[in-house]
Amino acid sequence: MAKKINNNTNKPLQGPVKGPSNQVIKPKQSAVPVDEPQVKDPLIPAWLYEFKIQAIIVGILAFVLYVNTSQNEYALDDTIVIVKNEYVYEGFSGIWDILTKDAFDSYYRQFNSSNQLSGGRYRPLSIVTFAIEQQFFGAIPKDRMDSTRTNPNGITPGFSYDMKQPFERRFLEDMHIRHFFNVIWFTLCVITLLYFLRYVVFKNNHILALLAAILFTVHPIHTEVVANVKSRDEIMSLLFICLTFILAFKYQEHKKMWMLVCGMVSYFLAFLSKEYAISLIVLLPMSFFLFNRYTLAQSIKASLPFLGVMVVYIIMRLQIVDSMSPNSDSDILNNPYAKVTDANEKLATQISTTLNYLKLLIFPDHLSADYSYNTIPYKTFANPLVWLSLIIHVGLVGFLLSLIRRLFSPAPKPGEPAKKLSMETVRVLCFGISFYLFNLFLVCNIFFNIGGTMGERLIFHSSVGFCIVLAYLLYKGSEMIKPAVTGKVALTGAMLVIVGLCSFKTITRNPDWKNDETLWNHDIAEAPNSVLVNANVASSLINKAETEKDIVKKRDDLHRGLVYYKKALVLHNTFVSGYMNSFVAYLKLEEPDSAKMNLDMVKMYYPNYPKLEEIYYNLGVCYYMKKEIPQAIQQWQTSLKLKPTYIIAQQSINTATQAMNAQQRGEEVKVK
């Protein structure tokens, strides 16, 4: 007789389950502790919880906010990393040099220099993508490299690039495509960030993940990262960091070796993008401890393979990056604290500057591409901003430590009052604050010299932690508003206001990054005392004069440019580029005496300036054209001293000597 089948599937099984041989079958244990189930708010549409819908929202938002950057050209550090980088122009052939040299190696060699920055810059991955793009645009072999790319002489070496030749005009068109790719990279980054937030941080509340991802996507402080093509390294770094978290957690859940291998590869690519990946040595085990409920020992053990990746990267980096060249640390443009009077003044300035990041995250107005000397004046511990910054950041560290202590404290016994903060709140705030602080510590100059005061791109990673905390506080704050529907309306309204204001600021800021001229002419109002901003405004005016046909306007642009250069040189009296470009401007104004004074300063502060003998020769030509022959001969003699084999200088001296003798005999001198 057949046994009756029990169809009551709702009834739980009683006792152990036995197999065919009466062995007890134990339930399969998950590698990851089971969390509370996803709670869906009935006031929020169910479809809004789906990853595809959320990814479409943040993806479209990212694309719409930054698609107008596709009209931009190049600006700021694009010149050093792309415009003046011969390895990029070689396409695939230049990739090996990119992978085995400092990021600025090509640029340094063009100026007969070497590493100028503390710790060097080894971030090859984004530059490799530029070379790959160039291969499809049309790579150029070394022996056919355009002379204006490898010759640093001319207007504003290192700051600008004159588009005269057909290839150069083609290069400008290619920059539009590079900008478009930057938008695509950023879109991929925010979608990956969304998945990371859903899968790791807010696994039980995917609406919170969406809110944090939206806040990150629309934040105007990220305009530099997306609008400046060079800053693709920041985008790729965060993208691969998020992938590392995702794959590391995937491996812990499924125990599939390919996931671990892919996670380690992703971590290595994060390092090749930028050094921020080192923060995961703390943040990754912390995330296992917080969100997988691992013990401290289990968290460290799960992170060991990634520690091995870090060791490999550090060894490789030490082999590739050269030590800093002598006296570079004394240059105010490489070391913004070179002019401080004592260590206390340096520390006080660094502490107060750190507060600027938090201010821009909370109120992203008055954005600037440059914060170098003397944008942020030196401060002492008598300045209240120093103490305000110290109180806030020490308070954040103290609050973080209290959260960590709470994680190790026992749960309240029955009858004891509940803790003020739930464990969910403790975990989220702990991770968000840690993500903010650990990435901030890498760029605040207090622990590592980054060769600059601050930069909006440098807070890109830390802003993830800021957005996690802000999204959580907004969401939990709305839950306190009763009735619940009013709370949701308040949350929606707050998000709409934030997204609206931030989107407007982002979209209107992007055109400022069109090129150096638009960027610096806008930012001079934000950083009027910056050496670099003044120099770059001057550069744009001198470049403008180059193509101006009206003689009066041409001379006016040159004179206005010189005013900005004079201010830059007052702020930084050893600024070689300032003297060189002032020389160029005076040469165009046909004022050789003023030109010589500036060129002599270049020779004094930078005796190895590339092709200095040719520059003195051109100065001699200017004197000769004005029939000031003795002065012309003097410049050509200087050329010969700099380069005894410079034949054209000797020939010109011979010609000028004959002309001078003829002049002394009363004969008319014909200038050719």
C-alpha positions, 0 to 999 in steps of 0.5 A, a space after each residue: 500500500 502506497 504511503 500517504 504523502 504529506 502535502 502540508 509544506 508549511 509545517 516545519 520538519 521535526 527532528 533530524 533528517 535521515 538519508 537512505 542509509 539512516 545517516 543524519 543529513 546536516 543542513 548546509 551551512 552558508 559561508 556567510 552568516 544569514 542577515 535579516 531579510 530585505 525589508 521593503 517599505 510598502 510606501 516605496 514601489 517594489 520595482 525601485 528595489 531592483 538593481 537593474 532599475 537602480 543602475 539605470 537611474 544612476 547610470 543615466 544621471 551620471 551620463 546626463 550630468 557629464 555628457 557636456 564635457 565631450 565638448 571640452 578640449 584639454 586642461 590642467 594636467 592633461 598637458 603633462 600626462 597626454 599632450 606632452 607624453 610621447 609614450 601615449 602617442 606611440 599607441 600600443 608600442 608605448 605601453 611597455 614604457 608606460 608600465 615601466 616608468 614614472 607617470 611623468 617620465 616623458 615630461 621630465 625628460 623633455 626638460 632635462 629633469 627627473 622626478 620632482 615629486 616626493 614618492 614619484 607617480 606610478 599610476 600607469 593604468 589610465 595612461 595605458 588606456 590613453 595609449 590604447 585610444 591613441 592606437 585607434 586614433 592613429 599612433 605616431 612612431 618615435 622617429 615621426 613624433 611632432 616637434 612641438 610635442 617633444 620641444 618644450 620651447 615656446 609659449 608656456 612650456 608645460 601649460 599650453 599647446 598651440 594647435 597649428 599643424 593638421 595633426 594638432 587639430 586632429 588631436 583636439 578632435 580626439 580629445 572630445 572622444 577621450 572626454 566621452 570615454 571619461 564619462 563612460 568610465 564614470 558611469 561604470 564606476 557609479 554603477 559598480 559603486 551602487 552594486 558594492 553598496 547593495 551587496 556589502 554595506 546596505 545588503 538589507 536596505 537597497 533603497 539606502 544604497 540607491 540614495 548613497 549612490 545618487 548623492 555620490 553621482 551628483 556631487 559637484 566636487 567630482 567635476 574635476 575628476 570627470 571633466 579633466 581627462 587626466 583624472 581618469 586614474 581616480 575613476 579607475 581606482 575607485 571602480 577597481 576598489 569597489 570590484 575588489 570588495 564585491 569579488 572578495 565578498 563573493 568568494 567568501 559566500 560561494 568559495 569559488 577560486 576564480 572569484 578570489 583570483 579575479 578579486 586579487 587581479 582587481 586589487 592589483 589594477 586598483 593599485 596600478 590606477 592610484 595608490 588609494 588601494 592601500 586603504 583596503 588593508 584596513 577597510 577590507 578586513 573591517 568590512 568582513 568584521 562589520 558586514 559578514 560578522 566574522 571574528 577579528 581573526 577570520 577577517 584578517 585571514 580572509 584578507 591575507 591574499 590581498 595583502 600579498 598583492 599589496 606587497 607585490 605592488 610595493 616591490 614593483 613600484 620601488 623598482 620603477 620610481 626614481 628617487 626625487 631629484 636634488 633640491 626639488 623639495 625646496 621648490 614651492 610648486 612641488 612642496 607647498 610648505 617649503 616657505 614655512 618658518 617652522 614645523 608648527 606652522 606647517 602642521 597648523 596649515 595642514 590641519 586647517 586645510 583638511 577642513 576645506 575638504 569637509 566644507 566643500 563636501 557639505 557646501 560645494 561652491 567656489 570650486 577651483 582647479 588649483 589650491 597650490 601656493 599661495 591660495 591657502 595662506 600659512 596658518 599658526 595654532 593661533 588661528 581658530 580654523 586650525 582648532 576647529 579642524 582639529 576638534 572636528 577630526 579628532 572628534 570623528 576619530 573619537 566617535 569612530 573608536 566609540 563605535 568600534 568599542 560598541 562592536 565588542 561590547 556584550 549585548 544588553 541583558 534582558 531588562 537592561 535599557 537598550 543601547 541608543 544606537 542600533 547595531 545596524 547604525 553602528 556598523 554603517 557609521 563605522 564603515 562610512 566614517 572609516 572610509 572617509 578618514 582612511 582615504 583622507 589620511 592619504 592626501 591630507 599631507 600630515 602623514 604623506 607628502 603628496 606634493 600639493 596643498 589639496 585638490 578636489 580630485 583628491 577627495 573623490 574616494 573619501 566622498 564615498 564614506 561621506 555619502 554613505 553617512 549622509 544617505 543613512 542620516 537622511 533615511 533614518 531621519 525621515 523614519 522619525 517623521 510621523 506619519 510614515 508617508 510624511 517622512 517619505 515625502 520629506 525624504 523625497 523632497 530633500 533628495 530632489 532639492 539636493 539632486 537639483 542644486 548639485 546637478 545645476 552646479 555640476 552641469 554649469 561647472 563642466 564648461 569651465 574645464 573646456 580648456 586652459 583659457 576658460 578654466 583659469 580665467 574663471 578660477 582666477 576669481 577663486 584663487 587670486 593669489 595662486 602662483 599657477 593660476 596667475 601664470 596660467 591666466 597670463 599664458 592664455 592671454 599670451 596664446 591669444 595674442 599669438 593669433 590676434 590680427 589687430 596689432 593694438 589688441 595683440 599688444 594689449 593681450 601681451 601686456 595684460 599677460 605680463 601683469 599676471 606673470 609679474 604677480 606670479 613672480 612676486 609670489 614665487 621669485 624663482 618661478 622659472 616658467 614665469 620668467 621664460 614666458 615673460 621672456 617670450 612675451 617681451 620678445 613678441 613686444 620687441 622689447 629685447 632688454 626686458 626679454 634678456 632680463 627674464 631669460 637671464 633669470 631662467 639661466 640662473 635658476 635653471 642652467 640646464 633648461 632645454 635648448 637654452 642656447 637656441 633661446 639666446 640665439 633668438 634673443 640675439 636675432 631680436 637685437 639684430 633686427 633692431 640694429 642693436 648689433 653689439 647686444 646681438 653679438 653678446 647673446 650669440 656669444 652666450 649661445 656658444 658658451 652654452 653649446 660650443 658646437 652651435 655653428 649657427 651662432 658663430 656664423 651669425 657673430 661673423 656676419 654681425 661683426 662685418 655689419 658692425 664694422 660697416 656701421 662704424 665706417 658709416 655704411 648702411 647696414 641691411 638687416 636680413 
